[in-house]
Amino acid sequence: MTEETEIEASDYEFVDEELIDLVESKELTRRLKDRIYQTIEEREGVSVQQAGEIAQAVEARYLDTRVDPLDPVGTVSAQSIGEPGTQMTMNTFHYAGVAEIDVTQGLPRLIELVDARKTPDTPMMTVYLEDDYAKERELAHQVVWGIEATKILALGDISTNVADMVVQIDLNDDTLQERWPTYDDVGVIASEVAETIEDALGVKTRRQGTIIEFGPETPSYRRLLQLVEELRDIVFKGIEEVSRVVIRKEQNEKTGEEEFVLYTEGSAFGDVLAIEGVDASRTTSNNIHEVYKQLGVEAAREAIINETMNTLEEQGLSDVNIRHLMLVADIMTNNGEIESIGRHGISGSKESVLARAAFEVTVNHLLDAAIHGEKDDLDGVIENVIVGKPIAIGTGDVNLRMGSIDVDDVETTAAVEPSDD
């Protein structure tokens, strides 16, 4: 028994050498062995014989579900995902019952994922909270205001005095206290708002209470209107990319307790993870490139699998085997970065000339290959189909040869009696 096995097994209270030896002798992955240990621990009084039966059943199921040698997994996966894809809708739906947020679903979302688009059509995040932030609404709202972009129209009214060339902002006291709950003095908040305006627009402001005024240095009607337009785009608090946050109360799958969960319109994954109160271990984004940038390629692979599976499930196509989606995610990320399934990614970088030509821009691929003197070894499925050769998968990979043998060398073990029929 290895040291790693002992460490794994010692995590469970029931540790029994005979039982551990029995489980470890099975041809199973580490994850499945751990699941067996957990199951035996949950069921008190399991004998070694019963544990052996459990392990035997798991091993039989595991070996039965493994892929046979020379099985065309790529072709089967393409069929498994492509066929249900023809049944998917082409519309954008409200997300998971949140009427305020629209998110791309169905076939457009599936295409987004396999094309590895840099930015989704409707980027969004699901932000989970930790500790008291997930239980108390006031604390949850503090996180909301830390994420949602607060612009001037949310803070008060804007009026333009053309005669005096002045823009006047009348801030709302209640809104200021709501968005900056840690401040007691509204005047301090108004002062910070004024400073932000000065830094962003390069103007001097005059403040009286919660009323702020400013204007162009030289009288100019055009400049006055430009200042108003630029003022509308200033973000005073929160994350610029997140235009709206919806808060919902949901049940925690592990603990069964109710908690507050935030859904955002817009995505800035890295910025959100740094906010106090956000549970970074569960928070997700539908932008796989942001996940890759912040958490690495393994997290991006998981995001591709989860996003694809969720897209299929929401269309009622949950019977697609997740291992086919895992294969697609593996291919997209096996070089250490995210590549699309297209002529600018996986399909366009294949070694086979005919395989590249069969996907898109056929003439260009054949012309470039002829110019550079490329050679096609006809190793894959596509190129062999094109030239009419047997494909080297399944029985097509078995070679039979005829040879001569000496009859005298053949030992007859039994005589076969002729039948009367």
N, C-alpha and C positions, 0 to 999 in steps of 0.2 A: 504494500500500500504506500503510495507516495505521500509526501508531506502536504501537498496541495489537497489531496483527498481527505486527510485527517483534519485539516483546517476546515474544509467545507462541512464535513460530518459533525464536527464539534459544535457547530452552530445549533444543534438540536439536542434537547434534553434526554432523549431516549437512547443515546448512543450505545450501540451493542455491536461488538466486533464481528460476530457471526452474521448479523443482519447487514452490516456495512459491506463486508466481503461479498455477500450475495448480490447486493445491488451494484457494487462496483465492477463485478464480473460481467455484467450485461453490456451489450454493445449499444450504448446509449450516449447521447450528448450530456454535458455537464448540467445543462438546464433541466433536462428530463429527469436526471438522477435527483436533483434538488427537489423537483416536484414530487417525486416518489417519497422522499424523506418527509416533506411537509404533509403529504397525505397520511402517512403512517403515524406521524406525530398527532395530527388532528383526530385520528381514530384511535382512541385509547385501547390498550389490551390486544393489539395486533401481534400474533405470533410470528415466528420466523418463517413458518410454512406459508402463512397467509401473505406475508410480505413478499415471499418468493413468487407466489401466484400473481400478485399485483405487478411485480417487476417483469415477470414473464409475459403478462398480457400487454404491458406497455412496450416491451421489446418487440413482440410479434406485430403490434400495430405500427410501430416505428419502421421496422424492416419492410413491412408491406407497403408503406407509403413512400418509400424512397424511389427515386427515379432509376429506371433500368439503364444499363450501359447502352450507349448509342441512341438513346431516345431523343428525338428532335424537340428539345424543350423550348427553343426559340420560336419555332413554328407553332407549336401548341399554345404557347403564351400569347402570341400575336392573334391567334384565332380566338382564344379565350377572352381577350380584352376587346378585340375588334368587333366581334359579333354583337355583344351587348351594346357596344357603342352606337350601332345603327338604330337602337331602340331609344336612345337618349334624346331629350328635348333640346331645343336650341335657344331657350329663353333664360333670362336672369330672374332668380326667385328671391323672395325675402328669406333671410337667413334664420333657420332654426326657430321660427316663430317670433323673431325680433322684427316687428313691422317697420321700425325706423331705419333699418340697415338693409340695403340690397347688396347681394354678392353673386358673382357669376357662378352658375351651376350647370350641370348637364354637359353636353358635348363641347361647348366653348371652353369650359374649365378643364376638361380632359386634354384638349388640344394645348391649352396654356401650359399644362404640366409637362407633357411630353416634348413640347417645343422649348421648355426651360426659359420662358419669357422673363426678361429682366424685371419687369414690373407687371403684376396682374392688373386686369381691367378694373377690378374692385378690390384693392388691398384692404385687409382687415386683420385684427388681432383678437385673440381670446385671452384676456388677462385674468389670471387667478390671483387671489390675495392670500396673505398669510396671517396667522394669529388673530388678534382683535380686529384687524382691518377687514377680515372676511365676515365678521359677526356684527360689528357695529356700523350702522348706516352712515353716521357722521364721519367716521374714520375712512370708510369706503369712498365717501364723496371727496375727502381730501386727496385721495389718489386720483379720482376722476378729474379734479381741477388741475392736478399735476400733469395729467396726460393730455386732456382736451385743449386745443389751441384757443386761448381767450383773445378775441379781437375787440376793437373799440365799440363795435355795434352791440356787443353783449354787455358792455359796461355802462352805457349811457346814450344820450342823444347828441347828434352833431348838427350844428346850424352854421350857415355861412353868411356873413355880413359883407356884401359886396361894396357897400358905400365906404365902410371903414377898412376894407381888405383884411378881415379878421375871421378866423375859424374858431368857433366856441364849442367846447365839449362840456356837457352837464352830466357828470358822473352820478350814478345811482348808489346811494349809501348802502342799501340792502344787498345789492349785487356785489359791491366791493367786499362787504363783510362775508358774504357767502363764498366768494372765490379766494379770499385770503383769510381763512378762518383763524390762523395763528396770530393775526394782527388785531390789537384792541382799538387802535386809533385810525379812523377812516382818513384823516388828514395825511398820515404817513403813507398810506396806500396811494392816495391821490398824488403825493409828491413823487413817488416812484414811477407812477404812470407818466407824469410830466417829464421826468428825466429820460424815460424810455423814448418819448416822442422827440425830445431834443437830440438824443443820440442818433435816432433813425432818420430824422428829416433834416437835421442840421439847422434848426431854428431855435429862437429863444421863446420860452413860454412865460406866461403870467398866470399865477394861480391864486384864486380867492376861494378858500374852502375846497369844495369839490368841483369848482368851475375852472376850467383851463382854457386859456386863449393864446393864440399865436397867429402869425401871418407871414407873408413874404417880406424879405428885407426891403425890396423896392416894389412900389405898387404895380401889380401885374395881375390881370384877371386870369390869364392862362396859368400863371404860377400858382395862384390861389386854388384853382380847380385841381392842379396836379398834386398839391399838398393834401387835399381832401382824399383823392384817390390813393395816394401813398399811405395816408393815415389808416385807411380801411384794411390794408394788408399787414400792418404791424401786429406781431404776436406778443402780447404782454405777459402771458403765462402759458405753460404747457408746451406741447410739441407741435411744431408748425405743420407736419405731415398729417396729424390726426385732427380731422375736422369735427368729429362728434364721437361721444362715448355714451353707450347705453348700459345701464346697470340693471342686472337681473338677480333674483334670488333663486338658487338652484340647490339640488341635493348633491352632497359630496359622495361619489361612488364608493370610496373606501370607508369613510367614517359613518356615512348615512345621515350626517348633520347638514342643516341648511347653511348655505354660505352665499356671499355676494360675488358675482362674476361680472366682469366688464367686457363688453364687445365694442370694438373701436371701428370707426370708418376712417380708413387710412392706416398705414403701418410705418413704425419706426422702432423695430424690434430691439436694437441695442440701447436706445434711449430709455425705453420702458423698463428694461431689466434693471437699470440703475436706480429706479425710483423706489423710495422707501415704502414698504408694505406690499410690494409685488412679489409673488411667489415665482421666482425664476425657474424653478424645476418643472412647473406645469404650464407656464405661459407659452403660447404658440402664436405663430404668424402664418398666413397663407402665402407669404412671399418666400419661396424656398431659397432664393439668393441671399436674403437677409439672414435666414437661419444659418446658411453656409458661412457667411461672413462672421457671424458672432459666435457660433458654436462648433463649426468645423464640418467636414464632409460626412462624417457618420450621422450627425444630427440632421443634415440635409437629406441623406438617404432615408432616414426615418420619416422626415416630413413629406417626402415624395410618396412614400408608401401610404401614410395616413391620409394625406390629402386626396390621393387617387381612390383609396378605399371609401372614404367619406362621400366623395362625389358619386361613386357607383351606388352606395347604399341609399343615398337620398333619392336616387332614381329607381329604387326597388330592384337593384341588380346586385344584391349582396352575395349571390351564389358564386361569384367569380372567386376562384381560389387565390388567396392572398400571396401564395408563392409565385404566381405569375407576375403579380405586381412587384414583388421583391426582386425578381429577375430583371425587370425593366429598370428598377431603381439601382440595382447593382451595375448594370451596363452604363447607366447615365453618370455614375459616380466613381467607377473603378480606377480612373486615372487621377483621383485626388481632387477633382473639381467637377462642377456640374456641366454636362454636355447634353445638347438636345438630340432627339431622335429625328434627324433630318439631314439635308444635304450639307448644312453648315456644321453638323456634329457627327454622330455615330455613322449614319449611312454614307455621308460624304467622305469619311476618312477610312473606309474599308480598304484592305489591301487589294481585293479583287477588282479589276477594271470593269468587268461585266456586272458585278453586283452594284457598283456605283452608278453605272450607266442605266441599270434597270430601274433605279429609284426616280431620278429627275435629271433634266438637262442632258439627255443621252448623247447627243452629237458632241457637245463640249467635252464630256468625259472621254469619249472614244478618240476625239481629235487630240486632246492633251496626251493621252496614253500613247498614241501613234508617234507624236512628236518626240516624246521622251523615251520611246522604245520600251515601254513597260511590258511585263510578262504576266499572264494569269495562270496560276497553277491549278485552277479548277478544284479547289478544296471545299468550297461551300455549297450550300443548297441552291441558291439562285443561279449561279453560273453554270452548274450542271444541268439544271432545268433548261436553260437557254440553249445549250449545245446538244441536249438530248442524251446525256450520259446518265447512267444509274447514279443516284445520290448516295454518298458514303455515310448513310445513317441507317440504323436498324439492320435489317438483313442485307441492305446494299453495301454494308461495310465488310461482309464476309466473302472471302475469295475461295473458290473451289477449283482445284486442279486435278487433272487426270494423270494417273501414273500406272505403270505396269508392275505387277508383283508376280513372284514365282508361286504357282499353285502348290508346289510341294511344301512350301513354307507355311501354308495355311493349315492349322491344326483343327480338324473336325471334332467338335466336342459332343455332338449328338446328331443322330440321324432323324430325319423328319419322315414319318410314315405318310404315304399318299392317302388322300381322302377318298372315300367312296362316292362322295357327292359329285 
